[in-house]
């Protein structure tokens, strides 16, 4: 019994095309998608084993992740931040934004 808390369930994630896709297992169809443009920030938990990180969306929703190693955690966090950064850069350099004045 989880006493009001959801229990952890193993899921697989794929980061592609500026989206983080959740799947039940490696070969299954995506169940949910989080687009990089909707991510406010990614934070690694420094306490304990260092294998946890969270994503906060712009709508203030939190998503919590646990990886199998600290190295995996760092790689996921860095990859998500890079994908988010690339989307932001692409939006500012697109043809439609070429004539913006600051």
TASULGI-V477298 format. One line per field, one symbol per residue. ss: DSSP state (H for helix, E for strand, - for the rest). A space follows every 10 residues. Layout:
ss=???
This chain:
ss=---------- -EEEEE--EE EEE------E EEEEEHHHEE EEEE------ -EEEEEE--- -EEEEE---H HHHHHHHHHH HHHHHHHHHH HHH-HHH--- --
